Amino acid sequence: MVTGWTKLSLPWFEIDEFSDIVVDKIPILDILDHWKIEYSPCSSGEFTHRMRCPLPIHAEGQERTASCYVSHAQKKFYCFGCNSGGNVIDFVMLYAGKPYHETLRWLAKYAKLTKENIEDDLSNLPKREKKDPEKTILRHVFNTGILIREFINARKGKNEYSKWCKWADTRFMELDGYLDKLEDSKWETVKTYYDKIDNFLKSKS
């Protein structure tokens, strides 16, 4: 985690502009090299490279033929087998099983990005104009759901499983409440809710 970011009311890794910089500065091929994922050059429309899909959701990462393609120039990937695609952030989320905020933290650390060394990049972007509060609410709700599901799944077969399932049902009802009214002013409330659940579950682990 980059020191000081989480002390801000709006951490840098939650600003849409920052995600744009991450995508711009970290090629997908660099991440493939980091994880020693084999790929080869190709010439197929907009795509420049291809590989056997390494994503766990596709044959548990054991695909036999190359159906996943990368466009180095357009900074995106797409698998024609499992229909997964997106940018480098999406790839890391799917490959490593990390929620959005953890993915950005990891990528920032990987590329040694800090508030200071991307200041010029941020100054060249219109501040907050790309911010979509409803999208941020959905992201936080989704990430909170992932935390809860992972916690519950880890307790299957244990005596307290039933108790935690009831607890989770109540939490999912609360998350549904946030989705019922996607009010722009609520995004910080949902972020606070995510942090509360995250800290609570860590204390129970």
N, C-alpha and C positions, 0 to 999 in steps of 0.2 A: 504494500500500500504506500502511496506517495505521501510523505509527511505533510500534514496541514490541510489536505484537501477536504477531509470529512468534517473539519471545523467550520467550514463555510455553510451558510444556509442552503446554498445550491452548489453541491460539490462539482468540481470541474468535470468529473466523469459523467455527470448527469446532464450537462449542457449539450444540446444537439450539435452546436458548432464544434465542440470538442470531438464528438464522434466523427464528424466530417474530416477533421485533421488526422485522426487515427487511421481512417480509411485511406487518406491521401498519402500518409507517410509509411504505412506498413503494407507492402505487397503480400498478397496471399502466398505467392511462391516462397517468400522468406519464412512464413510460418510452416509451410510444407517441409522446407529444408530443416527448420528447427526440430521438427518432430520426425525427421528422416522418413517422410512419406515420399515414395517414388512417383515420379511423373515424367512425361516425355513431351517433346514439342509436337505440335500438330497444326494443320491448317484447315480449320473447319468453320467457315463463316467468320464470326467475330472472335472465336476462341483460338488461343495460341498454345495451350497445353492440355493434356488429358491424363487421367489416372484411374486406377480402380478406386471406386468410392470408398473412402476410409471411415465414413460416418457409422457410428454404432447402430443407427436406425436402419441402415441398409445392410442386410445380411450380416449384422453384427460386425461390420467393418471387414468382412471376409469376401468381398465380391471377387469374382474370377475374371471378369472382363472390364475393360475401361469404359465406363459410362459417365464419368464425372469430368467436366470440362472447366477450364479456367481461362478467363480473358485477362491477360496481364494489363493491357492498355485500359480496359474499362473497369478493372479492379473488382471483378465479380466471378462467381463460380456457379455452375448449375449441373446437377446430376439428372440425367434422363431416366435413370432407373428408379430412384426414390423421390424424384421431383423436389429435392432440396436445393436451395440456391440462395444467393445474396452476396454480401461483401465479406471482408475479412472478419468483421465482428460476428456475423452470422455463422461463419465457418467455425470459429473457435467455440461459440456457444454450443453448436451441434456436436463438434468433435470431442470437446472436453467435458461437455455436460455442465457448463457453468452458466448461471443466470447472467443477465445483461450487465448489471453493475460490476460483478466480479470479473467478467470478461474484459470490460474497459480498464479496470484496475490492472489486470494481468498484462494487457497489451501496452498500457502506459508504462508499466515497469519494464516490460520486454524491450520497448523502444526507447527507454529512458526519457520519456516525455514528462515534463513538469510545467507548472503554470508559467515559470520564468522563461523556459526555452521555447515555448510556443506562443509567447505574448505577441510577437509580430504577426504570426499567423492569425491569431484571434482578432487583432486590431484591423485586419483586412477584411473581416467578415462583419456583416450587419448584425449588431448585438441583439439577441433574443428574437429577431424577426422570424427565425426558423423554429422557434419554440412552439410546440403544440401541447398545451396542457392536457388535453384529453388523451393524447397518445402517451404522455408521461403517466397519467393515472392508470391506463391499461397496462403499461409496462410494470408498474409497481404492484398492481393486483396480480398479474401473471407471476412475477418473481416471488411474491408472498405465497401464492399457491404452490409453487415449486418447493419452497422451503418446508411447508407443511406436509406435502405429499412425501418428500424424501424422509422427513422425520418419522412419519407414520409407517412407511414401508420398512424402515430399519427396525421397527418393533413388531413386525409380524411374527406370530408364534410365541410371543412373550405374554406374561400374565397381565401386564398393564395395557395391552393392545386395545382392548375394548374401551377402556377409559379414555385413551388418547383419541380414538376414533370419534367418540362423543364430543370431545374438546375440538377436534378438527371440524366436525359438522357445524358447530357454532361459529368457528372462524370463517368457514366458507360462506355462511349466511351473511356475515358481516362484510365479506368481500363483495358478495352479490349486491349489497346495499350501495357500495361505492359505484358499481357498474350501472345501477338503476338510474342514477342521476350523475351524468358526467359533467359536473360543474367545474369550470376552469379554476375556480378558487380553491378547489379541494385537493389539488395535486400535492401540496405540501402536507396535508393531513394524511394522505395515503402513504406518502414517503415516511412520515413519522410512524405510521402503523406498521409498515414493513420493518423499520428499525426495531420497534418494540417486539415484534414476533421473532425477529432474528436474534436479538439479545436474550429473549426468554428461552428459545430453543437451545441456544448455545449453553445456557446455564443448566439445562437438563441433559446435555450430552455427556 
